[in-house]
Amino acid sequence: MATLVPREAYTPEELQQLYPKNLKLQLVQVFLRHGERTPVSARFQNTGLSPYWPYCGAARRMVQIASSKEDLSSWSGFQWRRKMEGFGSSDEAVVVTGPGGEVESMCTNGELTDKGRETTYALGRRLRHLYVDQLGFMPKVKSDTEDMYLRATPIPRALESLQQAFWGMYPPSARTQNFPPPVVVARPVAEETLFPNEGSCRRFRQLARFFADRAASRWNDSEQMAYLNKLWSQYMPESSPEVAVDAHPRLSGIMDTINATDAHGPLTKLPSEFYDKKGRAILDRIAVEEWFAGYNESSEYRKLGIGALMGDVVDRMVSTAVDGGWRSETSASGSGVEGAGKSIKFAMSGCHDTTLAAILSSVGGFKDESWPPFTSSVAIELFSQPAEREDGAGKILEEVSHPSVTHKSGTLSSLLSGHKPTSVLPSPSETARTPITSFSDADRETMRNHFVRIRYNDRPVRLPGCAAKPENHLAGDDTFCTLDAFKEIVDKFTPQNWQSECASNLGAGLHGPNDESRAPAGF
């Protein structure tokens, strides 16, 4: 399935079961795959498929920031329209046209299309309906985004999808007139962990190649691959006539074009053989194994592929439960601690299919799943027990401009280099990357009374390590994992220094010397 078909909104009965009254929702972290896009490379032009697609209306309304004065003292929006040109038959420059002769709204490779903007906006509307209208967790009207954390990868379709989802959740009618521009957090590509970063992590790139080669050896001569060759080999290029995991295009590249064409209009379709139901099921199974089996089998793969991001996810929840709230100077509108006063309640990150599958696979929640469709999402929710709020444990501080943060006796801060509580906001790294075994008994008890639940495309995900033991989950519902148990699982593949570990074990083979836990993910 290329395009996600979202389920209906939760009924009152479902809502009561999914959000029990004895639990209080405290923090939501949503990771969303970008919406529908064009293929990342032009393929199968020999079938008549146009390399240029006219589905990007934003190209008519491009806006960039430009200075209106020589001294750069003022700025304004520079509006422009994009048209495209390419090589003609004699290498001359010619205007690029779409399959129907279109010259406007032309897309580049991998660009978010108009449909992708529609579906991510619709996702934002669904998030608003759940967290604003049904649960009352977020306010109906916002005057700022100080209690939100917005982040996107450097790839434009991820940022644009995040923007569309935010607009869906908080359209202009739900923002005050003095609403400031929201902050969207970005990272340099070399330090990006919001997707499995092969380009900046050499050891992970090696491991990904090892698992891809293993998939090729397992599947290239299989009965299933023979079926795919029967369907598609006639359309493969002369230089690589056989369909294979490691052919050119790769099998995953074929899937990319099939899914992109399937999600869009009739003028950009492949021959009918590419949409054969059985063939697509085989394709999906092989691609999922090639790209994501490593997360289930290798702790090193989990650690380098998604461990840094999952470490951040857990750090935020621990800060909320133990330290009185998660705050981020980065996402605040102001500069320095003055702008980071509010506890963050809602985080939303624009990312990719590989991000979602890695998150779920790393905790054992991606068994028998298909490749994540466009505009899929993972919501990681943190809840507290009412009893833990009565004595102040885990209570989120009031959202005032400059709150005084008071740590409970026994918090981790007392263990670290003599830091003492002050009125200065806590460092984001005060409890970051600290193993669960280093926390005090009091803090661990607090975390046992906080619960983590993951929803993938609005469906609760069951994590094997949480479901296996009664003490690791909420009584009566094993999709609610204690924060203590969830952190213990994630600690096992959270790197202490991602960049350093990316340069370790180079050439060590499929399982490096430190890859001691070959047990399935999620424990």
C-alpha positions in Angstrom: 0.0 0.0 0.0 1.6 3.3 -1.1 -1.0 5.7 0.3 -2.2 5.4 3.9 -5.9 5.0 4.3 -6.5 6.4 7.8 -9.0 4.8 10.1 -12.0 6.7 11.4 -11.6 8.8 14.5 -11.8 6.8 17.7 -15.3 6.3 19.1 -16.1 7.3 22.7 -15.9 3.7 23.7 -12.5 3.3 22.0 -11.3 6.5 23.5 -12.2 5.4 27.0 -10.2 2.2 26.5 -7.2 3.8 24.9 -7.0 6.7 27.3 -8.1 5.3 30.7 -9.3 7.8 33.3 -6.8 6.6 35.9 -3.9 7.8 33.6 -2.9 11.3 32.8 -1.3 12.1 29.4 1.8 14.2 29.9 3.9 14.1 26.7 3.3 13.2 23.1 6.1 12.7 20.5 4.9 12.2 16.9 7.2 11.1 14.1 5.6 11.4 10.7 6.7 10.2 7.4 6.5 12.8 4.6 3.5 12.7 2.3 3.3 11.5 -1.3 6.2 12.4 -3.5 7.8 11.8 -6.9 10.3 9.0 -7.3 13.8 9.8 -6.0 15.2 8.8 -9.4 13.6 8.8 -12.9 13.1 5.1 -13.9 11.3 3.0 -16.5 11.1 5.7 -19.2 11.1 2.8 -21.6 7.6 2.0 -20.5 6.4 5.5 -21.4 6.5 6.8 -17.9 7.4 10.5 -18.0 10.4 11.6 -15.9 8.7 14.9 -15.2 5.5 15.1 -13.1 3.2 18.1 -13.0 1.9 17.6 -9.4 3.8 20.4 -7.6 1.6 23.5 -7.5 4.0 25.1 -5.0 6.4 25.7 -8.0 4.0 28.5 -9.1 4.3 30.2 -5.7 7.9 29.8 -4.5 9.0 32.2 -1.8 12.6 32.8 -0.5 13.9 35.3 2.0 15.9 38.2 0.6 17.2 41.4 1.9 15.6 44.5 0.6 18.6 46.7 1.6 22.2 46.6 0.8 23.2 46.6 4.5 20.9 43.6 5.1 19.0 45.5 7.8 15.6 44.4 6.5 14.2 41.3 4.9 11.2 40.4 2.8 9.8 37.5 0.9 11.2 37.1 -2.7 8.4 35.5 -4.7 9.1 33.5 -7.8 7.8 30.8 -10.1 9.8 27.7 -11.0 10.0 26.3 -14.5 12.4 23.5 -15.6 14.6 22.8 -18.5 16.7 19.9 -19.6 18.6 18.4 -22.5 17.1 18.3 -25.9 18.0 15.7 -28.6 21.2 17.6 -29.4 22.0 18.5 -25.8 20.4 21.9 -26.3 18.4 23.4 -23.5 14.7 22.7 -23.8 11.7 23.4 -21.6 10.7 20.3 -19.6 7.1 19.2 -20.1 4.9 16.8 -18.3 3.1 13.8 -19.8 0.2 16.1 -20.9 2.5 18.9 -22.2 2.4 20.8 -18.9 5.1 23.4 -18.3 4.0 24.7 -14.9 3.8 22.9 -11.5 6.7 20.6 -12.5 8.2 18.5 -9.7 11.8 17.6 -9.1 12.9 14.1 -8.1 11.7 13.2 -4.6 9.7 16.3 -4.2 6.5 16.5 -2.0 3.6 16.7 -4.4 0.2 18.4 -4.0 -1.3 15.2 -2.8 1.5 14.8 -0.2 0.6 18.2 1.1 -3.0 17.3 1.3 -2.4 14.1 3.2 0.0 15.6 5.7 -2.4 18.5 6.3 -5.1 15.9 6.9 -2.8 14.1 9.4 -2.5 17.4 11.3 -6.3 17.7 11.4 -6.5 14.2 12.8 -4.0 15.0 15.5 -6.0 18.1 16.4 -9.2 16.1 16.6 -7.6 13.6 19.0 -5.4 15.7 21.2 -7.4 19.0 21.1 -11.0 18.1 20.5 -11.4 14.7 22.1 -8.7 14.6 24.8 -8.3 18.4 25.6 -4.6 17.7 26.0 -3.6 20.7 23.8 -5.4 24.0 23.8 -7.9 24.9 21.1 -6.2 28.3 20.4 -2.5 28.9 20.7 -0.6 32.2 21.2 2.9 30.5 20.7 4.6 27.2 20.3 6.7 27.3 23.5 5.2 24.0 24.7 5.8 22.3 21.4 9.0 20.9 19.8 9.1 20.9 16.0 11.9 19.3 14.1 12.6 18.0 10.6 15.4 16.4 8.6 17.4 18.5 6.1 15.4 16.9 3.2 12.8 19.4 2.0 9.9 17.0 1.8 10.2 16.2 5.5 10.2 19.9 6.5 7.3 20.7 4.2 5.3 17.8 5.5 5.9 18.9 9.0 4.7 22.4 8.1 1.6 21.0 6.5 0.8 18.8 9.6 1.4 21.8 11.9 -1.0 23.9 9.9 -3.6 21.2 10.0 -3.3 20.9 13.8 -3.2 24.7 14.3 -4.6 26.5 11.3 -4.7 30.4 11.3 -8.2 30.3 13.0 -6.6 28.5 15.9 -3.8 31.0 16.4 -3.9 34.4 18.0 -3.0 37.5 16.0 0.3 37.9 17.9 1.3 34.3 17.3 5.1 34.4 16.5 6.7 32.2 13.9 7.1 28.7 15.2 10.7 27.4 15.6 11.6 24.3 13.6 14.7 22.6 14.8 17.3 21.4 12.3 20.6 19.7 12.5 23.7 19.5 10.2 23.6 16.4 8.1 26.7 15.0 9.7 24.9 15.0 13.1 21.4 14.1 11.9 19.8 11.2 13.8 16.2 11.7 12.7 16.8 9.0 10.0 19.3 6.1 9.8 22.3 8.1 8.7 24.3 5.9 6.4 26.1 8.9 4.9 27.5 10.1 8.2 28.0 6.7 10.0 30.6 4.5 8.3 30.0 1.4 10.4 26.3 1.6 9.9 26.8 2.0 6.2 28.9 -1.2 6.3 26.2 -3.1 8.3 23.5 -1.9 5.9 25.5 -3.3 3.0 26.1 -6.6 4.7 22.3 -7.1 5.4 21.5 -6.0 1.8 24.0 -8.5 0.4 22.6 -11.2 2.7 19.1 -10.4 1.3 20.4 -10.7 -2.2 22.0 -14.1 -1.5 18.8 -15.3 0.0 16.3 -14.0 -2.5 17.9 -13.5 -5.9 17.6 -17.2 -6.9 14.3 -17.8 -5.2 11.0 -18.9 -6.6 9.6 -15.5 -5.5 12.2 -13.6 -7.5 11.5 -15.8 -10.5 7.9 -14.6 -10.3 9.0 -11.0 -10.2 11.2 -11.5 -13.2 8.3 -13.0 -15.1 6.4 -9.8 -14.4 9.0 -7.1 -14.8 12.2 -8.3 -16.5 10.9 -7.2 -19.9 11.1 -3.6 -18.6 14.5 -3.8 -17.1 17.4 -2.0 -18.9 19.7 -4.0 -21.2 22.6 -3.4 -18.9 20.8 -5.1 -16.0 18.1 -7.4 -17.5 17.2 -9.4 -14.4 15.2 -8.3 -11.5 17.2 -8.7 -8.3 17.8 -7.2 -4.9 21.1 -5.7 -6.1 20.2 -5.1 -9.7 20.1 -1.7 -11.4 17.6 -0.4 -10.5 17.7 -2.2 -7.2 14.6 -4.0 -6.1 13.9 -1.3 -3.5 14.2 1.3 -6.3 11.5 -0.5 -8.3 9.3 -0.4 -5.2 10.0 3.3 -4.9 8.7 4.0 -8.5 5.7 1.6 -8.1 4.6 3.3 -4.9 5.0 6.8 -6.2 3.1 6.1 -9.4 0.4 4.2 -7.5 -0.2 7.3 -5.3 -0.7 9.7 -8.2 -2.7 10.3 -11.3 -3.4 8.2 -14.4 -0.9 10.1 -16.6 2.0 8.8 -14.5 1.4 5.1 -14.3 3.5 2.0 -15.1 2.2 -1.0 -17.1 -0.3 -3.0 -15.2 2.2 -5.8 -14.4 3.8 -3.6 -11.9 0.7 -3.5 -9.8 0.2 -7.2 -9.6 -1.0 -7.9 -6.1 1.2 -11.0 -5.5 4.2 -9.4 -7.0 3.9 -6.3 -4.8 3.5 -8.5 -1.7 6.8 -10.4 -2.6 8.5 -7.0 -3.3 7.4 -5.6 0.1 8.5 -8.7 2.0 12.0 -8.7 0.5 12.5 -4.9 0.8 11.4 -4.9 4.5 13.9 -7.7 5.2 16.7 -6.0 3.3 16.3 -2.7 5.1 15.0 -3.5 8.5 15.9 -7.1 9.5 19.1 -5.7 11.1 17.2 -3.9 13.8 15.7 -7.1 15.0 18.9 -9.2 14.8 21.8 -6.8 15.7 22.2 -4.6 18.7 24.9 -2.7 16.9 22.6 -2.1 14.0 19.9 -0.7 16.4 22.5 1.4 18.2 24.0 3.1 15.1 20.8 3.2 13.0 18.3 4.6 15.5 19.8 4.4 19.0 20.7 8.1 19.2 17.2 9.2 18.4 15.6 6.7 20.7 17.9 7.9 23.4 16.6 11.4 22.9 13.0 10.0 23.0 13.6 8.4 26.4 15.6 11.3 27.8 12.6 13.6 27.2 10.2 11.2 28.9 12.5 10.8 31.9 12.9 14.6 32.2 9.1 14.9 32.2 8.6 12.1 34.8 11.6 12.7 37.1 12.8 16.3 36.7 9.5 18.2 36.5 9.3 18.7 32.7 11.2 18.5 29.5 12.4 21.9 28.2 14.4 22.8 25.1 16.3 26.0 24.6 16.6 25.1 20.9 12.8 25.1 20.2 12.1 28.3 22.3 11.2 31.5 20.4 13.6 33.5 22.5 17.3 33.0 23.0 19.0 31.4 26.0 17.1 30.2 29.0 14.8 33.2 28.9 12.9 31.5 26.0 12.8 28.0 27.4 10.5 28.4 30.4 7.6 26.1 29.4 7.5 22.4 29.7 7.1 20.8 26.3 3.9 18.7 25.9 3.8 18.0 22.2 6.7 17.2 19.8 6.3 16.6 16.1 9.1 15.5 13.8 9.1 15.4 10.0 11.0 12.3 8.9 11.0 9.2 6.6 9.8 5.7 6.2 13.1 4.4 7.4 12.8 6.4 10.6 9.4 4.9 11.5 10.3 1.3 10.7 13.6 1.7 12.6 11.8 3.1 15.7 9.3 0.2 15.7 11.8 -2.5 14.8 14.3 -1.4 17.5 11.7 -2.1 20.2 10.3 -5.3 18.7 7.1 -3.6 17.3 7.5 -4.1 13.6 6.7 -7.8 13.3 5.0 -8.9 10.0 4.5 -5.2 9.0 4.6 -3.8 5.5 6.7 -0.9 4.3 5.3 2.3 6.0 3.0 4.1 3.5 3.2 7.8 2.8 2.1 10.0 5.7 2.4 7.2 8.2 3.1 8.2 11.8 4.3 6.9 15.1 3.0 8.5 18.3 5.0 7.8 21.5 2.8 8.9 24.5 3.8 9.2 28.2 1.2 8.8 30.9 1.4 9.2 34.7 -0.7 7.6 37.5 -2.8 10.0 39.5 -1.2 8.9 42.7 2.1 10.0 41.5 0.8 13.5 41.0 -0.5 13.9 44.5 2.9 14.3 46.1 4.5 16.1 43.2 6.3 13.2 41.7 6.3 13.5 37.9 4.2 16.7 38.0 4.7 19.1 35.1 5.5 22.5 36.5 3.1 25.4 35.7 3.8 27.0 32.4 5.1 30.4 33.5 7.9 32.4 31.9 10.7 31.6 34.4 9.8 28.7 36.6 12.0 27.6 39.4 12.9 23.9 39.0 12.9 21.9 42.2 14.4 18.4 42.1 13.2 15.8 44.4 15.7 14.4 46.9 17.1 11.3 45.3 17.0 12.5 41.7 19.8 11.7 39.4 21.2 15.2 39.7 22.5 14.4 43.2 24.6 11.6 41.6 26.3 13.8 38.9 29.4 15.8 39.8 27.9 17.7 42.7 25.3 19.7 40.7 22.8 21.4 43.0 19.3 22.5 42.2 19.1 26.2 41.3 16.6 28.5 39.6 18.5 28.1 36.3 16.8 25.8 33.9 18.1 22.2 33.9 20.5 21.2 31.2 18.9 19.0 28.6 21.7 16.5 29.3 21.4 16.3 33.1 19.8 12.9 32.9 20.6 12.1 29.3 22.2 8.9 28.3 22.4 7.8 32.0 21.7 4.0 32.4 18.6 3.0 34.3 20.8 1.3 37.0 22.2 4.7 38.0 18.9 6.1 39.0 17.9 6.2 42.7 15.2 3.8 44.0 12.8 6.7 44.4 13.3 7.8 40.8 12.9 4.3 39.5 9.6 4.0 41.4 8.5 7.2 39.8 9.3 5.8 36.4 7.4 2.6 37.2 4.4 4.7 37.7 4.7 6.3 34.3 3.7 4.5 31.2 4.8 4.6 27.6 2.4 3.6 24.8 3.3 3.6 21.1 0.6 4.0 18.4 1.5 3.3 14.8 -1.0 4.8 12.4 -3.5 5.0 15.3 -3.0 1.4 16.3 -1.4 0.5 19.6 1.8 -1.4 19.3 2.6 -4.4 21.6 6.2 -4.5 22.7 7.4 -8.0 23.6 9.7 -7.0 26.5 7.0 -5.0 28.2 4.3 -7.6 27.6 6.4 -10.5 28.8 6.3 -9.5 32.5 3.3 -8.2 34.5 5.5 -5.7 36.4 6.6 -4.2 33.1 3.2 -3.0 31.9 -0.1 -1.6 33.1 -2.4 -4.1 34.7 -5.0 -5.2 32.1 -3.3 -3.7 29.1 0.2 -4.8 28.0 0.5 -2.1 25.3 1.2 0.3 28.2 4.9 -0.2 29.1 6.3 1.2 32.3 8.8 4.0 31.6 11.3 2.1 33.7 11.0 -1.0 31.5 10.9 1.0 28.3 14.1 2.8 29.2 15.8 -0.5 30.2 15.1 -1.8 26.7 16.3 1.3 24.9 19.4 1.7 27.1 20.7 -1.5 25.6 21.1 0.1 22.2 21.6 3.8 23.1 25.1 4.9 22.1 27.2 6.9 24.5 29.0 8.6 21.7 27.3 8.0 18.3 29.9 9.7 16.2 32.8 7.8 17.8 31.0 4.4 17.6 30.2 5.1 14.0 34.0 4.9 13.4 34.4 1.7 15.4 34.5 -2.0 14.2 35.1 -1.0 10.6 35.4 -4.2 8.6 34.4 -6.4 11.5 31.7 -8.2 9.5 28.0 -8.6 10.1 28.3 -8.9 13.9 31.0 -6.8 15.5 32.8 -7.7 18.7 30.5 -5.7 20.8 27.3 -7.0 19.3 26.8 -9.4 22.2 22.9 -9.4 22.2 21.8 -11.2 19.2 18.4 -11.8 20.9 15.4 -10.3 19.1 14.8 -6.6 19.6 12.4 -5.4 22.3 13.9 -7.1 25.4 
